[in-house]
Amino acid sequence: MKLSHILSEIEIVSTNIPCFDFCFNKICSDTSELELGDIFVCKRGSNTDGHEYIKKAYELGARCFVVERVTDELKNNSRLRYIRVKNTPLAEVKLLNAAFNYPARNMRLVAITGTNGKTSVAYMLKHILDCAGICTGLIGTVKSFAGKTDITRKKSSSDFNSMTTPPPSELFSLLTEMREHGCDTIVLEASSHALKQKRLDALQFALGVFTNLSEDHLDYHKSLSDYINAKSHLFELSDCALINTDDPVGADIAKKLSCNVITYGKSKACDHTAIQPVLNDSGIEFDARLKGQAHVSCPIPGEFTVYNALCAAAAASYLGVSDRIIVQALESMPQIPGRLERIRTPNDINIFIDYAHTPDALEKAITTLKSGTRGRMITVFGCGGNREREKRPIMGRIATYLSDLTVITSDNSRNESTDRILNDIVSGIGHNTNYKVLPDRTDAINFALCIARPGDTVLLAGKGHEDYLLCGNEKKHFSEKETVENFYKRILKTKELKGNEQNRA
């Protein structure tokens, strides 16, 4: 493709290129992915600045640079061609959108943001749209789908974080694949990182959704107001906003928006309301005000499921799905990977895997499961390294206060000392003694399963859908499902051996 074909999308401040009529390979902002003939976009990150890698990028094959400032290397080397813009992240997504031939141009886009509930709402909404016969794409934390086809991409070995919203080049590649599959509507999880970094700024959303907000990612955003502003940016890109106004931040955001606003919640003042919700072990049900009055049930427990189901129902209603199909779809909702996902056991012990990794999410998960537990509530959790330390003691206090027993363990320690993380968690527990510290997560899970009795509930919190542990610069395979399955395989094998020995005796 020729550079001249895509430059109309960006405003050029200055350049040393006399003619743009030359071909390039691809647009790239990661030196590890550079190939000969690429355009290298110099972006400033939290820890690095792409402008410092211009020489290396040239040696790796970059033949044109998109920059915010003209460095000495660019001034002193006439072979280094550059285009200077005001904002390189914004330029990158606009150039990529053009280079991929505007893949989302004829599709309806729905983006969901909020601290908790993004994945659940996205899965619920996709399920409803599938049931309505609408070919739907999904881009999110767990997987990506084009209709029923899994098109999840493998991250590069250096990318240790499973991004909620993929980086720009991957995002537009996924959208292109979804267009080729004939997708009509795309449901996308929008993280605060992606919104602040302008990864979505080349797109226009038919509907932007806000679920809720509690403190999270303050290691990146530095302040709650910056976090809120990042979330709010979605609605500058949206034709219509669907907002949970039971959430104080959501209510405040709704008042300030210039786009069309639809509200949902338990309040009678909301456009879409959940009336008289009933919670039990097998799920939730409530009367919903959608196009008309509808009775909604969903086989996923928890008060948060009331909000998630109502949100998905309201979004589907806005997109033209009938109340009848919405009700039928939510009633048949399958388990969502790593979101209060139940693991069946042979001994009447209830085991759930959940992604809860914030104080608010952990409290809600434990409270939900405890209400339906005949026996003891046992919680296994840890906190990630190189992330906000402030939430660790809070989560330690929540877990030990609400659980009969808490097992504190590791969870993606990254480049931080596991002992330091565990000590931070324990520091918030106070005088409670109903906890045990086991740094190895496999040992922690096995211990919880060993002491669990019929009727007990074991919550494995923090990992959810993830099948790895991040330790230092190493990414190790680790699956909580496999750990549980291996535990019960050993139990059954031990019983068989004992039975054989008794038979021989």
C-alpha positions in Angstrom: 0.0 0.0 0.0 1.1 3.5 -0.8 1.6 6.0 2.1 -0.2 8.7 0.1 -3.5 6.6 0.2 -3.9 6.9 4.0 -2.4 10.3 4.9 -5.6 12.2 4.4 -6.7 10.9 7.8 -4.1 12.8 9.8 -3.0 16.4 10.2 0.7 16.7 9.4 2.7 19.4 11.4 5.9 19.0 9.5 7.8 16.4 7.4 11.1 15.9 5.5 9.4 13.6 2.9 9.2 15.4 -0.6 6.8 12.8 -2.0 4.5 10.3 -0.2 3.9 8.1 -3.2 5.9 5.2 -1.9 4.8 1.8 -0.6 5.1 0.6 3.0 4.7 -2.9 4.6 2.7 -2.2 7.8 2.3 0.3 10.6 4.0 -0.6 13.8 4.8 0.8 17.2 6.6 -2.2 18.8 10.2 -2.7 17.8 9.8 -6.5 18.5 7.4 -6.7 15.5 9.3 -4.5 13.1 10.0 -5.7 9.6 11.7 -4.2 6.5 9.6 -1.4 5.0 7.4 -0.7 8.1 6.2 2.7 9.3 7.3 3.1 12.9 5.0 5.2 15.2 6.9 6.7 18.1 4.6 6.7 21.2 5.3 7.6 24.7 4.3 5.0 27.3 4.5 4.8 31.1 8.0 3.5 31.1 9.4 4.0 27.6 9.3 6.5 24.7 9.3 5.3 21.2 11.3 8.4 20.1 14.3 6.9 21.9 14.2 3.8 19.6 14.4 5.5 16.2 18.0 4.3 15.5 17.1 0.7 16.5 13.9 0.8 14.5 15.8 1.9 11.4 18.3 -0.9 11.8 15.4 -3.3 12.1 13.9 -2.1 8.9 11.6 0.9 9.6 11.7 3.3 6.6 9.4 6.0 7.9 8.7 7.5 11.3 5.6 9.1 12.7 6.7 11.4 15.6 5.6 14.1 17.9 9.0 15.8 18.0 11.9 15.9 15.6 14.9 14.3 17.4 18.6 15.0 16.7 18.8 11.7 14.9 16.1 12.7 12.5 17.6 16.2 12.0 21.1 14.8 11.4 20.3 11.8 9.1 18.7 12.6 5.8 17.9 8.9 5.3 15.5 8.9 8.2 12.1 10.0 6.8 9.6 11.4 9.3 6.1 12.8 9.6 5.5 15.0 12.6 2.0 15.0 14.2 0.5 16.5 17.4 -0.5 13.1 18.8 1.1 9.8 17.7 -1.3 7.4 19.3 -4.2 9.1 17.6 -2.4 9.2 14.3 -1.6 5.5 14.6 -5.2 4.4 15.0 -6.4 6.7 12.2 -3.6 5.4 9.8 -4.4 1.8 10.7 -8.1 2.3 10.2 -7.4 3.6 6.7 -4.7 0.9 6.0 -7.3 -1.8 6.9 -9.8 -0.1 4.6 -12.2 1.1 7.4 -13.3 -2.4 8.5 -16.1 -1.2 10.9 -17.6 1.2 8.5 -20.8 -0.8 7.8 -21.1 -2.5 11.2 -22.8 -1.4 14.4 -20.3 -1.1 17.3 -21.2 -1.4 21.0 -18.5 -0.7 23.6 -18.8 -1.5 27.2 -16.7 0.2 29.9 -16.7 0.1 33.7 -14.6 -1.3 36.5 -16.6 -4.6 36.8 -19.0 -6.4 34.7 -17.6 -5.7 31.2 -17.0 -9.3 30.2 -20.3 -10.6 31.7 -22.3 -7.9 29.9 -20.4 -8.5 26.6 -21.1 -12.2 26.8 -24.7 -11.8 27.7 -25.3 -9.2 24.9 -23.6 -11.4 22.3 -25.7 -14.4 23.4 -28.9 -12.3 23.1 -27.9 -11.1 19.6 -26.9 -14.6 18.5 -30.4 -15.8 19.6 -31.9 -13.0 17.6 -30.1 -14.3 14.5 -27.7 -11.3 14.3 -24.1 -12.2 13.3 -22.2 -10.7 16.2 -18.5 -10.2 16.8 -17.0 -10.1 20.3 -13.7 -8.5 21.3 -12.8 -8.8 25.0 -10.7 -10.0 27.9 -11.3 -13.7 27.5 -11.7 -14.4 23.8 -12.7 -12.9 20.5 -15.4 -14.3 18.2 -16.6 -13.6 14.7 -20.1 -15.1 14.9 -19.5 -18.6 16.4 -15.9 -18.7 15.2 -13.2 -18.3 17.8 -10.6 -15.8 16.3 -8.7 -15.1 19.5 -5.1 -14.2 18.6 -2.1 -15.4 20.5 -0.2 -12.6 22.2 3.5 -12.1 21.5 5.8 -13.7 24.1 6.6 -10.3 25.5 3.0 -9.3 26.1 2.4 -10.8 29.5 -0.9 -8.9 30.1 -4.1 -10.2 28.5 -5.4 -6.9 27.3 -9.1 -6.2 27.7 -8.9 -4.1 24.6 -6.3 -5.2 22.1 -3.6 -2.9 20.7 -4.5 -1.0 17.6 -3.0 -3.2 14.9 -4.6 -6.3 16.4 -7.9 -4.5 16.9 -8.2 -3.5 13.3 -7.1 -6.9 12.2 -9.9 -8.5 14.3 -12.4 -6.1 12.9 -11.3 -7.0 9.4 -11.7 -10.7 10.1 -15.2 -10.0 11.5 -16.2 -8.1 8.4 -15.1 -11.1 6.3 -17.3 -13.4 8.5 -20.3 -11.2 7.7 -20.7 -9.7 11.2 -23.4 -7.1 11.5 -22.7 -6.0 15.1 -19.5 -5.9 17.2 -19.5 -6.0 21.0 -16.3 -4.7 22.5 -14.9 -4.3 26.0 -13.3 -0.9 26.4 -10.7 -0.5 29.1 -9.7 2.7 30.7 -6.1 2.2 29.4 -7.4 1.9 25.8 -9.6 4.9 26.1 -6.9 7.1 27.6 -4.4 5.9 25.0 -6.9 6.7 22.2 -6.9 3.2 20.8 -10.6 3.5 19.9 -10.6 7.1 18.6 -10.9 6.1 15.0 -14.2 4.3 15.6 -17.7 5.6 16.1 -19.9 3.6 18.4 -23.7 3.2 18.0 -23.9 2.5 21.8 -21.5 3.2 24.6 -22.2 1.3 27.9 -21.2 2.2 31.5 -21.6 -0.5 34.1 -20.1 0.9 37.4 -16.9 2.4 38.8 -14.8 1.6 41.9 -11.1 2.3 42.5 -8.9 0.3 40.1 -5.8 0.8 38.0 -4.7 3.9 40.0 -1.1 2.7 39.5 -1.6 3.8 35.9 -4.1 6.6 36.2 -2.6 8.2 39.4 -6.0 9.7 40.4 -9.6 8.7 40.5 -10.6 11.7 38.5 -8.2 10.7 35.7 -9.7 7.1 35.8 -13.2 8.5 35.5 -12.2 10.9 32.7 -10.8 8.0 30.8 -14.0 6.0 31.1 -16.1 9.0 30.2 -14.1 9.5 26.9 -16.0 6.5 25.4 -19.2 8.7 25.2 -17.4 11.3 23.1 -17.1 8.5 20.5 -20.7 7.2 20.9 -24.1 8.1 19.3 -25.9 7.0 22.4 -24.9 6.2 26.0 -26.4 3.4 28.2 -25.6 4.3 31.9 -26.1 2.6 35.2 -27.3 5.6 37.2 -27.6 3.6 40.4 -23.8 4.0 40.4 -23.0 7.6 41.7 -20.2 8.0 39.1 -22.6 6.8 36.4 -25.3 9.3 37.5 -22.7 12.1 37.4 -21.4 11.1 33.9 -25.0 10.9 32.6 -25.7 14.5 33.6 -22.7 15.8 31.6 -23.1 14.0 28.3 -24.2 15.7 25.1 -25.1 12.5 23.3 -28.4 10.7 23.7 -28.6 9.0 27.2 -30.5 5.9 28.3 -30.4 4.9 31.9 -30.8 1.6 33.7 -30.8 0.4 37.4 -33.2 -0.4 40.2 -34.4 3.1 40.6 -37.9 3.8 39.2 -36.5 6.9 37.5 -34.4 4.8 35.2 -35.5 4.2 31.6 -34.9 0.4 32.1 -35.6 -0.9 35.6 -35.2 -4.2 37.4 -38.3 -4.6 39.6 -38.4 -6.8 42.7 -35.2 -8.9 41.9 -35.1 -12.4 43.5 -31.7 -14.0 44.2 -31.1 -17.7 44.9 -28.5 -20.4 44.4 -29.6 -21.2 40.9 -29.6 -17.6 39.6 -31.7 -14.5 39.6 -35.0 -13.3 38.3 -36.8 -9.9 38.1 -39.4 -8.0 36.2 -37.8 -5.7 33.7 -39.1 -2.6 32.0 -37.8 -2.9 28.4 -40.0 -2.1 25.4 -42.7 -3.5 27.6 -42.8 -5.4 30.9 -40.8 -8.6 30.8 -40.0 -11.3 33.4 -36.3 -12.0 33.2 -34.4 -15.0 34.7 -30.8 -15.9 34.4 -28.9 -19.0 35.8 -26.0 -17.0 37.1 -26.2 -16.0 40.8 -25.5 -12.7 42.4 -27.0 -9.2 42.7 -24.4 -8.0 40.2 -26.0 -10.4 37.7 -29.2 -8.4 38.0 -27.4 -5.3 36.8 -25.4 -7.2 34.1 -28.5 -8.9 32.8 -30.6 -5.7 32.8 -27.7 -3.9 31.1 -27.4 -6.5 28.3 -31.2 -6.6 28.0 -31.4 -2.8 27.7 -28.6 -2.7 25.1 -30.3 -5.5 23.1 -33.6 -3.6 23.2 -31.9 -0.5 21.9 -30.5 -2.5 19.1 -34.0 -3.7 18.1 -34.2 -7.1 19.7 -37.7 -8.0 21.0 -38.5 -8.5 24.7 -39.4 -12.2 24.0 -36.1 -13.1 22.5 -34.2 -11.2 25.2 -36.1 -13.2 27.9 -35.5 -16.5 26.2 -31.8 -15.8 25.6 -31.0 -14.8 29.2 -32.9 -17.8 30.5 -30.6 -20.0 28.5 -27.4 -18.1 29.3 -24.4 -20.4 29.5 -21.6 -20.0 32.1 -19.2 -17.2 31.4 -15.5 -18.3 31.5 -14.0 -17.2 34.9 -17.0 -15.3 36.1 -18.4 -17.2 39.0 -17.7 -20.3 36.9 -18.7 -23.4 38.8 -16.5 -26.5 38.8 -18.5 -29.7 39.4 -17.0 -32.0 42.1 -17.9 -35.6 43.1 -18.2 -34.8 46.8 -20.8 -31.9 47.1 -18.2 -29.2 47.6 -19.1 -26.0 45.6 -16.1 -24.7 43.8 -16.2 -21.4 41.9 -13.5 -19.6 39.8 -13.9 -15.8 39.5 -11.8 -13.0 38.1 -12.5 -10.8 41.2 -9.3 -8.7 41.6 -10.7 -5.5 43.1 -12.1 -5.0 46.6 -15.6 -4.3 45.3 -15.6 -7.4 43.1 -14.1 -9.7 45.8 -16.7 -8.5 48.3 -19.6 -9.1 45.9 -18.3 -12.5 44.9 -17.9 -13.8 48.5 -21.2 -12.3 49.6 -23.1 -13.9 46.6 -21.6 -17.3 47.3 -21.9 -17.2 51.0 -25.6 -16.5 50.9 -26.2 -19.9 49.2 -23.6 -21.9 51.2 -24.8 -24.5 53.8 -21.3 -25.0 55.2 -18.2 -22.9 55.4 -17.1 -20.2 53.0 -13.4 -20.7 52.0 -11.7 -18.0 49.9 -8.4 -18.4 48.1 -7.0 -15.2 46.6 -3.9 -13.0 46.1 -3.0 -9.7 44.6 -0.9 -8.8 41.5 2.5 -7.3 41.7 3.5 -3.9 40.2 -0.1 -2.8 40.7 -1.7 -0.5 43.3 -0.6 -1.6 46.8 -3.4 0.3 48.5 -6.1 -2.3 47.6 -4.1 -5.2 49.1 -4.9 -4.7 52.8 -8.5 -3.8 51.9 -8.9 -7.1 50.1 -7.3 -9.0 53.0 -9.7 -7.4 55.4 -12.8 -8.1 53.2 -11.8 -11.7 52.6 -11.2 -12.6 56.2 -14.2 -10.7 57.5 -16.7 -12.4 55.1 -15.1 -15.8 54.8 -14.9 -18.6 57.4 -11.3 -19.3 56.2 -9.1 -17.4 53.8 -6.0 -18.8 52.1 -3.8 -16.0 50.9 -1.5 -16.8 48.0 0.3 -15.5 44.9 -1.3 -14.0 41.8 0.9 -12.6 39.0 3.7 -11.3 41.2 5.4 -9.9 38.1 8.6 -8.2 39.2 7.6 -7.6 42.8 8.5 -9.7 45.8 5.7 -12.2 46.5 6.5 -11.9 50.2 6.0 -8.2 50.1 2.6 -8.6 48.4 1.5 -11.2 50.9 2.6 -9.0 53.8 0.6 -6.1 52.4 -2.5 -8.2 52.3 -2.0 -9.5 55.8 -1.5 -6.0 57.1 -5.1 -5.2 56.7 -6.5 -8.3 58.5 -6.2 -6.9 62.0 -7.0 -9.4 64.8 -8.7 -12.0 62.6 -6.9 -15.4 62.8 -9.1 -17.3 60.2 -6.4 -17.2 57.5 -3.4 -19.1 56.2 -0.6 -17.9 54.0 0.6 -20.3 51.3 2.7 -18.5 48.6 2.5 -21.3 46.0 -1.0 -21.1 44.4 -1.2 -24.8 43.7 -0.5 -25.6 47.3 -3.1 -23.0 48.4 -5.8 -24.5 46.2 -4.9 -28.1 47.3 -5.0 -27.0 50.9 -8.5 -25.4 50.5 -9.8 -28.5 48.7 -8.3 -30.8 51.4 -10.0 -29.1 54.3 -13.3 -28.5 52.4 -16.3 -30.7 53.5 -19.6 -31.4 51.8 -21.7 -28.3 51.8 -18.7 -25.9 51.9 -18.0 -23.4 49.1 -14.5 -22.7 47.8 -13.9 -19.5 45.9 -10.8 -19.2 43.8 -10.6 -15.5 43.2 -8.4 -13.3 41.0 -7.3 -15.5 38.1 -10.7 -16.1 36.4 -10.2 -17.1 32.8 -6.4 -16.7 32.9 -4.3 -19.8 32.3 -0.9 -18.5 33.4 1.1 -17.0 36.2 3.5 -14.0 35.7 6.6 -14.5 37.8 9.5 -12.1 37.2 10.0 -12.1 33.4 8.5 -15.5 33.0 5.1 -16.5 32.0 4.2 -19.9 33.4 1.3 -22.1 32.4 -1.2 -22.3 35.3 -4.8 -23.4 35.2 -7.0 -23.4 38.2 -9.4 -25.8 36.5 -6.6 -28.2 35.8 -5.4 -27.9 39.4 -8.8 -28.8 40.7 -9.2 -31.6 38.3 -5.8 -33.0 39.2 -6.6 -32.9 42.9 -9.7 -35.0 42.4 -8.0 -37.4 40.1 -5.4 -38.0 42.8 -8.2 -38.5 45.4 -10.0 -41.0 43.1 -6.7 -42.8 42.4 -5.9 -43.1 46.1 -9.4 -44.5 46.8 -8.9 -47.1 44.0 -5.5 -48.1 45.4 -6.9 -48.5 48.9 -9.8 -50.5 47.6 -7.4 -52.8 45.7 -5.3 -53.3 48.8 -8.4 -54.2 50.9 -9.6 -56.7 48.2 -6.1 -58.4 48.3 -6.2 -58.5 52.1 
